[in-house]
Amino acid sequence: MAERRRTDFCIECRNETEYVLQKRRIVRMIRDREYSFEITMAICSQCGEEMSIPGLIDRNVQEIDEQYRETEGIVTVKDIERLMKLYKIGKGPLSLALGFGEVTIPRYLEGQIPSKEYSDIIKSALSSPAFMREKLAGNREKLTDAAYKKAMAAAEGLEVLFCVSEKMLGVIACIFEELEEVTPLMLQKLLYFIQGIYSALYGKPLFEEDCRAWVHGPVYPEVYTLFRDFKYNPIDDVRFGLLKGTDDVLTEEERDVIDRVVNTFGIYGGKVLERITHNEGPWKSARKGYGDQVPSSELVSKDSIRKYYESVNEVYGVGSEEGVREYIRHMLR
């Protein structure tokens, strides 16, 4: 699709003309292999020829670099920068910790493309704090005490993220990907609604974690521990860059339910979602006998959640977004 019109000098028309930016596919040979890239070109509106526009060559280089890395599964400069932030480690020490030469990571940050072998090592460090701890321990003698202790402490802290199941991590990653701002309270309620609707439609839970009936609604304690430092603020921390890619464990049906919940329940804040759960059978039954502000940690069983949402599905049809929206409207009335 063409972008808005601009003007520059066209060497074919020999005057200032309008041009449009369009995506065109080109073929390039890299290391004896043919690749197809989609790059941005400036096309003269009068003669239809390609024009040379300031800054466009740099843009094309970036486009080709990004597409090549994606095709080959190679980490990006942003991935490496994220790794440094995650483990609070400089570029030289990171090179040594991973078993590379000291100037390797600095060269990658300047734009040199890593080999697939080295890229996979960096990816493993990004996705697994346990892998990073092994690397740090194995290359301990190459690092200063300060760099080693800081990175090791960061790795040990990051491992807390993996105290929940793969499915739960995948659901959380998907929610983060789709919503700009998520508070801990909002996240808890979205997880509960996702579990409820999925189990009603497919007869089984999406993730294995148990839910508890706390004062402010259904809560997954393991998830609460991960994000409690944010209190009522949006979750924003470099640690959670580790969740990138963990949503790969989700099936198409699971993603569909998550999308449906995010597009419906996800437009409301945490307190509104809490109000909905307070009017639902599973939480009310688990809290029976407790005063409004009396703490409890009674189990909200997966079975009770499934049965409740099966009854909701019979009335509203939660297999569609409109059915979910109608249910929400009813609960808020």
N, C-alpha and C positions, 0 to 999 in steps of 0.2 A: 504494500500500500504506500502511495507517495506521501511525503511529508509536506509541510507548508512551503510555499514558493519563496525563493531568495534570488539574489542577482550576483553575478561575477563576470569576469571577462572570458569570453569564449574565443579560443584561437581559430576555430573554424569559421565562425560568423564575423570575427574581427571587431566585435563591439561588446558592450555590456548587455548581457541577456539574463533572462530568468532561467532558473534551473530547478530541478526537483531531485531529492535524494531518494534513491530506490535501492532495494536489495537485489543483488544479482549473484548467481552461482558461478564460481570459478573453479578451476582444477589446478592443483599444484603438486609437484613431486617433492617429497621429503624423505630423505634416506632411502631412495630407490622405491618408494611406495607412492601411489597416486591417492591424493585426498581431494575431496570436494568441500569447498567452503562457501558460505553465504556472506558476502561483504557489502558495504554501503558504497554506492557510486553516485556521482553528481552527473545528471543528464540534462543537456541543454534543451530547453523547451522549444527552441526554434529549429535547430538542425538535428536534434536527437543524438548528437555525439557526446562522448564522455568528456567531462571538464575536470581540470585540475584545481581543486579547492584547498586553500590553506587548512592544515590540520587533518585532512582526510586520509593521508597516507598513514599517519600515526594511528588513526582510528582503525584502519584496515589491518595494520600490524597487530593491534590488540584483538580484533575480531578473530583473525586467523589463529593467534596464540591460544585464545580461550577455546575455540572450537577444536583445535588440535589436541589440547590437553583433555578436553571432555571425551573425544573419540578414543584416545589412548588410555584414559583413566589415570591421567597424571595430575598430581596435586598442583594447586595454583599458589601464587605468591600470597594471596590472602589466607590460604590454608596454613602456610608456614608461619605467617604473622600471628595467626590464631593459636598455633601450637606454642609459640614463644610466650604469649600472654597466659595461656592455660597453665604452663609450668613455671612461669616467672623466671625465665632463663634467657640469656642473651644469645645472639646468633652464633658466636664462636663456641661458647660452651655447649650449645645445642648440637652443633656439628660433632663435637667430641663425644657427647653423651650418646648419640646415635651410632657412633662407630665410624663416622666420616672423617675426612681431613678437615682441619680447622677452618679453611676458607670455603668449604663446600656450600654451607647454608648461605653465607654472604653472597656468593655467586648466584645462587638460586633467587635470592631476594632482588638481585639486579636484573633478573629476567632469563638467566640461563635455565634451560629445561632439564629437569632431573631425568636420570635413566628410570626405566620402569621398576628396577630392583630397589633403587633408593626411594622412589616415590612410594612404593608399597610399604617401606619401613616407616616413612613419615605418616602415611595413612594409618598404620597400625598404632603408632604413638598417639594419633589424634583420637582414635576410637577406643583405646584400651589403656587406662592408667596402669594396669598390671603389667602390660608390655613395656610401658615407659619406665616403671620401677625396675624391671629386669635389665633394661638398657643402662639405666643410671648405675645400678649395682655392678654391672659387668665392666663399665668404663670409669669406675670410681677414681682410679689413680690418675686419670687424665684431667680431672676437674679440681678446682679449688674447693676448700671446705665450705665456703660460703655458697658457691653456686650449687654444689651437691646437696647441701642441707635444705636450701630453699626449694629446689626442684623436687626433691624427694618428699618434702612436706606437702607440696602442692599435689603430687601424684597420690599420696595417701588420702588426702582430703577429697580428691576427685573420685576415688573408688566408692565413696558413699553413694554416688549417683546410681551405682549398679546393684543396690540392695533390693531393687524391685525387678519384676519379671521383664523379659524382652518385650512382651506384648504391651505392658504398661508403659515402658519407655517409648515404644513406638507410638502409642496413642498420645502421650504427652508431646512428643516431637511433632506430631501432626497438628496438634492444637496450636503449638507455638508458631508453626509455619503458616497457619491460616489466619491467626489473629494477631493484630499489632500489639495489643496490651492485654495481659492476663494476670490477674492478682491470684494469690494462693487460694482465697475463698472461691473465686470464680472457677479456678481450675478444678477444685474438689467437686464442685457441683456438676461441671461438665463431664467429668469422669463418671460420676454416678448416673447421669442421664444417658451417657453412651452405653454403659453397662446394662442399664434397664432396657433401652430400646433394642440393643443388639440381642440380648437374651430372649426378649419377647418374640423377635422375628425369627431367630435361629435355634431357640430352645437350649442354648448353652451360654455360659459367660464368655466375654471377650478376653478378660484377663483374670488371673487367679487370686489377686489380692482381696482380702475381706474388708468390708465397710463397717464402720462403727457409728453409733448414734451419739454424736457430741451435741453440745448445746446449740451450736450454730448450724446444725444439719448433718447429713451424712459426710463422713470423713474417712479417707484412707490414710491411716497413721504413718505408713512408710513414706508416702508422698508429702505429708505434712512436715515430717522431719527434714526432707530435702529443701523445702522452700520456706520454712518458718521464719528465717531471718528477714524476709521481705515484708512480713506482717500484712498490712493492707495495701501495700504498694505494688505496682506492676513488677513482675519478675523480669529482671534484667541483669544478667551476670555472665561474664565470659566463660565460666564453668560449663554453662549449658550449651556451649558450642559443641560439646561432646555428643549431644543428642542428634547432631546433623547426620542424616543417613539411617538412623535407627528405625525410621518408619518403614524401611524396606521389608520388615517382618510382617507387615499387615497385608491381608488379602484384599481383593477388590470389594468384597461385601463389607469388610470391616471399615475400609476407607469411606465407603458410601454412607455408612451409619455415622461415622465421625463428621463427615461433611454436612449431613442433615442436621445433626445436633449443633454444630458450630454456626450454621446458617440460620438457626432458629433460636435456640436457647442462648447462643453466643452473642446475640445483639444486646443482651441485658447484663447489668452489673451483678456483682456477687451477692449483694443484699437482696435483690429481687429474686435471684435464683434460690437463695436461702429460704425466702418466703414461700416459694413453690414447694420445696421439699418439706417444709413444716406442715403443709396441707396434704401430704401424701401418706398413704397407709404404712409403708415399711418403716419410716422414721418414727411416726406417731406410735406405732405398736411397740417398737424397741424402747421408746422413751416412756412408756406407760408407767405411772407411779412416781415419776420424777417431776419436781417443780421446774418452772421455766428456766431458771438460772442454775439449777443443780447439775454439776458435772456428772457425766456417765460415759461408759465406754461399752455399752451393750452392742452385741453383734446385730447388724442389719444383714440378715442372711441373703446369699445369692438367690436362694429359692423364693424368698419373700419378694425380692426385687423383680424377679422374672414373672411371678404370678401377678403382681400388681400391674406391671406394664403389659402383660398379656390382656388383662381386662381393659386397660386404656386403649390398646390396639383394636379391640373389638368395637369400641365406641367411636374412636377418632381416626383409626387407620394411620399408625405412626410409620408406615412404610413410605409415606410421602411427606414432603416438607409442609404442605398445606394442612395435613392431618396433625402434625406436631404443633403448628402455629395455632390451630383451633384449640388444641388441648391447653396450650399455654394461656390463651385468652380466657379459657374457662377457669383455669386455676387462679388467674390474677383478678377475676371478677369476684 
